[in-house]
């Protein structure tokens, strides 16, 4: 049976969202109303205030504003154009080559910046006009850009993997970072297959081939940007510095690159810092309210109730994972990734560990799952950014998105039931 606490939590949260209350406030208010069932008003307010304050008492959280700042610097620092030129050199005369370039550039830029939004805006700003000029359908170009931008949240460094580590109670960030490589590349390859088939049917033009000398020239221009991945991930895996320290190093490295490329001036720094503060404030609000809701659910034994109910449906791990994936896909349609990870990790992680799933494996599955939601109407943030960059409305982009959704879901299923794909790299480094 559904408990009163679950009913109050769900109904209040859904009602507040329907009333267009911002999601951060909706989460906090629904947590408040749920806790009021068990406590008087004053102790409830006091307890929630304390939980909000203590939820930020984490050294790992410092990595988030630093990685956001590094992404903002890279977004304006001329990195996108160099990665696009390098990707064009790699592709050669393949049908629909610019679609491949879009995907590869989004994967590289998203991985370097750690932001799907930065990849969608930076790469989309360059590639959409270029593809339109070559005769590509605008809605197809936008669909390619939107779906491929999410790979930057799976391929490290990634803020959302740090948040999952926090929500899970301390799963190794190094292991999560390594575990993200194979799934992220698999999704990129799957998207390229769809784009290739579509481009072949539509007879889209190829990319002009370049010689080895020109390819090396483009590679050397992009190399300083690509080295950031080596510096950050290599330093974390080797134990030279923590993820938080790596984020600060990423900022310094991005500033050095910006100085070398000379595409950012001192006058640009205040606006970059201000944008970073705005983005960080939104993320932090979502974190403190979501962590508070997670605590309220734990206090009211909601995760245990859901766990027992789900295990009563079936003891078969295949069925349980299918149900969890279906719930997360549905949640991703309506909820942003950060609160979804913070709220649903404490609910589902005990269930999957009971059936023998590794927490690192589940973390990657959850992120891949919610990445699909970022591209899905009605509230997919990357969907809105991609449509804005292409000057299209959502209705024009939904149809070409469907084949990309299908392959992303197929990769999600493959990753869910093939843990070796995710855990192979971490096991190599004994993480």
C-alpha positions in Angstrom: 0.0 0.0 0.0 1.1 3.6 -0.7 2.0 5.3 2.6 0.7 8.7 3.5 4.2 10.2 3.3 4.7 8.9 -0.3 1.3 10.2 -1.3 2.0 13.7 0.2 5.4 13.8 -1.4 4.3 12.8 -4.9 1.1 14.8 -5.0 2.6 18.0 -3.6 5.6 17.8 -5.9 3.5 17.2 -9.0 1.0 20.0 -8.0 3.8 22.5 -7.5 5.3 21.6 -10.9 1.9 22.0 -12.6 1.7 25.4 -11.0 5.0 26.2 -12.7 6.9 26.6 -9.4 10.6 26.4 -10.1 11.8 22.8 -9.6 14.3 23.7 -6.8 11.5 25.3 -4.8 9.1 22.5 -5.6 11.5 20.0 -4.2 12.1 21.9 -1.0 8.4 22.7 -0.4 7.3 19.1 -1.0 10.0 17.9 1.4 8.7 20.4 4.0 5.0 19.2 3.6 6.1 15.6 3.9 8.1 16.1 7.1 5.2 18.1 8.6 3.3 14.7 8.9 5.8 13.6 11.5 6.9 16.8 13.2 5.4 20.2 14.4 6.1 23.2 12.2 9.0 24.8 14.1 11.1 21.6 14.5 10.4 20.8 10.8 11.7 24.2 9.6 14.7 24.0 11.9 15.6 20.5 10.8 15.3 21.2 7.1 17.4 24.4 7.4 20.1 22.4 9.2 20.0 19.7 6.5 20.3 22.2 3.7 23.3 23.8 5.4 25.1 20.5 6.1 24.4 19.1 2.6 27.0 21.5 1.3 29.6 20.4 3.8 31.5 18.3 1.2 34.9 18.9 -0.3 34.0 17.1 -3.5 31.3 19.7 -4.2 34.0 22.4 -4.7 34.8 20.7 -8.0 31.5 21.8 -9.5 32.0 25.6 -9.7 35.6 25.0 -10.9 34.5 22.7 -13.7 31.7 25.1 -14.6 34.2 28.0 -14.8 36.6 25.9 -16.9 33.7 25.1 -19.2 32.7 28.8 -19.5 36.3 29.7 -20.4 36.6 27.0 -23.0 33.2 27.9 -24.5 34.5 31.3 -25.4 38.2 30.5 -25.9 38.3 29.2 -29.5 38.4 25.5 -28.6 35.2 24.6 -30.4 36.4 25.7 -33.9 39.7 23.9 -33.5 38.0 20.6 -32.5 35.6 20.9 -35.4 38.4 21.4 -37.9 40.2 18.4 -36.4 37.0 16.3 -36.6 36.5 17.3 -40.3 40.1 16.1 -41.0 39.4 12.7 -39.3 36.1 12.0 -41.1 37.1 12.2 -44.8 34.8 11.5 -47.7 32.0 9.7 -45.7 28.3 10.3 -46.7 26.9 13.0 -44.5 30.4 13.8 -43.1 29.3 17.0 -41.4 26.9 15.0 -39.3 29.8 12.9 -38.1 31.9 16.0 -37.5 29.1 17.4 -35.4 28.9 14.2 -33.3 32.7 13.9 -32.8 33.1 17.6 -32.0 30.3 17.4 -29.4 31.9 14.4 -27.8 35.3 16.0 -27.6 34.1 19.4 -26.5 31.6 18.0 -24.1 34.3 15.8 -22.5 36.7 18.7 -22.3 34.2 21.1 -20.8 32.1 18.6 -18.8 28.9 20.3 -20.0 26.3 19.2 -22.4 24.8 22.7 -22.5 28.3 24.1 -23.5 28.7 21.5 -26.2 25.2 22.1 -27.6 25.7 25.9 -27.8 29.3 26.0 -28.8 29.3 23.2 -31.4 25.8 24.0 -32.5 26.6 27.6 -33.1 29.4 26.6 -35.6 27.9 23.4 -37.1 24.2 24.3 -37.7 25.0 27.2 -40.2 27.7 25.1 -41.8 25.4 22.1 -42.3 22.5 24.2 -43.6 24.9 25.8 -46.2 25.8 22.3 -47.4 22.1 21.4 -47.9 21.4 19.5 -44.7 17.9 19.6 -43.2 17.9 22.0 -40.2 15.9 19.8 -38.0 18.2 16.8 -38.7 21.3 19.0 -37.9 19.6 20.1 -34.6 18.8 16.5 -33.7 22.4 15.4 -34.2 23.7 18.3 -32.1 21.2 17.7 -29.3 21.7 14.0 -28.8 25.5 14.0 -29.2 25.9 16.9 -26.7 24.8 14.6 -23.9 27.9 12.3 -24.3 29.9 15.0 -22.5 28.0 14.1 -19.3 29.1 10.5 -19.6 32.7 10.9 -20.8 34.7 12.5 -18.0 35.3 14.9 -16.4 31.6 15.2 -15.6 29.9 17.2 -12.8 27.0 14.9 -12.7 29.2 11.9 -12.0 30.6 13.8 -9.0 27.0 14.5 -7.8 26.2 10.8 -8.1 29.2 10.0 -6.0 27.9 12.3 -3.4 24.4 10.9 -3.5 25.6 7.3 -3.4 27.5 7.8 -0.2 31.0 7.9 -1.6 31.4 5.7 -4.8 34.8 6.4 -6.2 34.9 9.3 -8.5 38.0 7.9 -10.2 36.1 4.6 -10.9 33.0 6.5 -12.2 35.2 8.6 -14.5 36.9 5.6 -16.0 33.6 3.7 -16.3 32.1 6.5 -18.4 34.5 6.2 -21.4 33.2 3.0 -23.1 29.4 3.9 -22.7 30.0 7.5 -24.0 31.9 6.2 -27.0 29.3 3.5 -27.7 26.6 6.1 -27.7 28.6 8.4 -30.0 29.2 5.5 -32.5 25.5 4.5 -32.4 24.5 8.1 -33.2 27.0 8.2 -36.0 25.4 5.0 -37.5 22.0 6.6 -37.5 23.3 9.8 -38.9 25.2 7.9 -41.6 22.1 5.9 -42.7 20.0 9.0 -42.8 22.6 11.0 -44.7 23.1 8.1 -47.2 19.4 8.0 -47.9 19.2 11.8 -48.3 22.4 11.9 -50.4 24.0 14.6 -48.2 27.4 15.8 -49.4 30.7 14.4 -48.1 33.5 16.3 -46.3 36.5 17.3 -48.4 39.4 15.0 -47.7 42.6 16.5 -46.3 46.1 15.1 -46.6 48.1 13.6 -43.8 50.2 16.8 -43.4 47.0 19.0 -43.1 45.5 16.5 -40.6 48.5 16.6 -38.4 48.4 20.4 -38.6 44.8 20.4 -37.4 45.7 17.8 -34.7 48.5 20.0 -33.3 46.1 23.0 -33.2 43.6 20.9 -31.2 46.2 19.0 -29.1 46.5 21.6 -26.3 42.7 21.4 -25.8 42.7 17.6 -25.9 45.6 17.4 -23.4 43.3 18.8 -20.7 41.6 15.3 -20.6 45.0 13.7 -20.1 46.0 16.1 -17.4 42.7 16.0 -15.5 41.9 12.3 -15.8 45.5 11.1 -15.7 46.1 13.1 -12.5 43.0 11.7 -10.8 43.6 8.1 -11.8 47.3 8.2 -10.8 46.4 9.7 -7.5 48.4 12.9 -8.1 45.4 15.0 -7.1 41.7 14.6 -6.2 38.8 15.5 -8.5 38.4 18.8 -6.7 42.0 19.7 -7.2 41.7 18.6 -10.8 38.9 21.0 -11.3 41.0 23.9 -10.1 43.9 22.8 -12.4 41.4 22.6 -15.3 40.6 26.3 -14.7 44.2 27.3 -14.8 44.8 25.2 -17.9 41.8 26.8 -19.6 43.1 30.2 -18.8 46.5 29.4 -20.2 44.8 28.1 -23.4 42.7 31.2 -23.6 45.8 33.3 -23.4 47.6 31.3 -26.1 44.6 31.4 -28.4 44.0 35.1 -27.7 40.2 34.8 -28.0 39.4 36.0 -24.5 40.4 39.4 -23.2 40.5 40.8 -19.6 37.3 42.5 -20.3 35.6 39.1 -20.9 36.6 37.7 -17.5 33.9 39.5 -15.4 31.1 38.2 -17.6 32.6 34.7 -17.6 32.8 34.7 -13.8 29.2 36.2 -13.5 27.8 33.4 -15.8 29.7 30.8 -13.7 28.2 32.2 -10.5 24.7 32.2 -12.0 25.0 28.6 -13.2 26.6 27.4 -9.9 23.9 29.1 -7.9 21.2 27.1 -9.8 23.1 23.9 -9.3 23.7 24.5 -5.6 20.0 25.3 -5.0 19.0 22.0 -6.7 21.6 20.2 -4.7 20.6 21.5 -1.2 16.9 21.0 -1.8 17.3 17.5 -3.4 19.7 16.4 -0.7 17.1 17.6 1.9 14.3 15.7 0.1 16.5 12.6 0.1 17.0 12.9 3.9 13.3 13.4 4.4 12.5 10.3 2.4 15.1 8.3 4.4 13.6 9.7 7.7 10.1 8.6 6.6 11.4 5.2 5.4 10.2 5.9 1.9 13.1 4.1 0.1 12.6 1.0 2.2 8.9 1.0 1.4 9.6 1.4 -2.3 12.3 -1.3 -2.2 10.0 -3.9 -0.5 7.2 -3.0 -2.9 9.4 -3.4 -6.0 10.9 -6.7 -4.7 7.4 -8.0 -4.2 6.7 -7.5 -7.9 9.6 -9.7 -8.9 12.8 -11.1 -7.6 14.2 -11.4 -11.2 17.1 -8.9 -11.7 16.2 -8.5 -15.3 12.6 -7.4 -14.5 13.7 -5.2 -11.6 16.3 -3.4 -13.8 13.7 -3.0 -16.6 11.3 -1.4 -14.1 13.9 0.9 -12.7 15.0 2.0 -16.2 11.4 2.6 -17.2 10.9 4.8 -14.1 14.1 6.8 -14.7 13.2 7.3 -18.4 9.8 8.7 -17.3 11.4 10.8 -14.6 13.9 12.2 -17.1 11.1 13.6 -19.2 10.0 15.9 -16.4 12.9 16.4 -14.1 16.4 18.0 -14.5 19.3 15.6 -14.1 20.8 16.9 -10.9 17.7 16.6 -8.6 16.8 13.3 -10.3 20.2 11.8 -9.4 20.1 13.2 -5.8 16.6 12.0 -5.2 16.5 8.6 -6.9 19.9 7.3 -6.1 19.1 6.7 -2.4 15.9 5.0 -3.5 17.2 2.7 -6.2 20.8 2.1 -5.2 19.9 -0.2 -2.2 17.6 -2.2 -4.6 20.3 -2.8 -7.3 23.0 -3.6 -4.7 20.6 -6.2 -3.2 20.4 -8.0 -6.6 24.2 -7.8 -7.0 24.8 -4.8 -9.2 28.0 -2.7 -8.7 27.2 0.9 -7.6 29.6 2.2 -10.3 27.7 0.3 -13.0 24.4 1.6 -11.7 25.7 5.2 -11.7 26.6 5.0 -15.4 23.2 3.5 -16.2 21.4 6.2 -14.3 23.4 9.0 -16.1 22.9 7.5 -19.5 19.2 7.1 -18.8 18.7 10.7 -17.6 20.8 12.0 -20.6 17.9 10.7 -22.8 15.6 12.9 -20.7 17.7 16.0 -21.5 16.7 15.6 -25.1 13.1 14.8 -24.5 10.1 17.3 -24.4 8.6 19.0 -22.5 11.4 20.1 -20.2 14.6 18.7 -21.8 17.2 21.5 -21.3 19.5 20.4 -24.1 16.5 20.1 -26.4 15.7 23.8 -25.8 19.3 24.8 -26.3 19.6 22.9 -29.5 16.4 24.2 -30.9 17.4 27.8 -30.0 20.8 27.4 -31.7 19.0 26.1 -34.9 16.2 28.7 -34.7 13.6 25.9 -34.7 10.7 25.0 -32.4 10.4 21.7 -30.6 7.8 20.3 -32.9 10.1 20.6 -35.9 12.9 18.6 -34.2 11.0 15.8 -32.5 10.5 13.6 -35.6 14.2 13.4 -36.6 15.1 12.9 -32.9 13.1 9.6 -32.8 15.8 7.3 -34.5 18.4 8.8 -32.2 16.3 8.1 -29.2 15.8 4.5 -30.3 19.6 3.8 -30.5 20.3 5.5 -27.2 17.7 3.3 -25.5 19.2 0.2 -27.2 22.6 1.2 -25.9 21.1 1.8 -22.4 19.7 -1.8 -22.5 23.0 -3.2 -23.7 24.9 -1.4 -20.8 22.3 -2.5 -18.3 22.7 -6.2 -18.9 26.4 -6.1 -19.9 28.2 -4.8 -16.8 31.6 -5.7 -18.3 31.3 -2.8 -20.8 31.1 -0.3 -17.9 33.4 -2.0 -15.4 36.2 -3.1 -17.7 38.3 0.1 -17.4 37.9 0.6 -13.7 38.9 -3.1 -13.1 42.0 -2.6 -15.2 43.1 0.1 -12.8 41.9 -1.9 -9.8 39.3 0.7 -8.9 
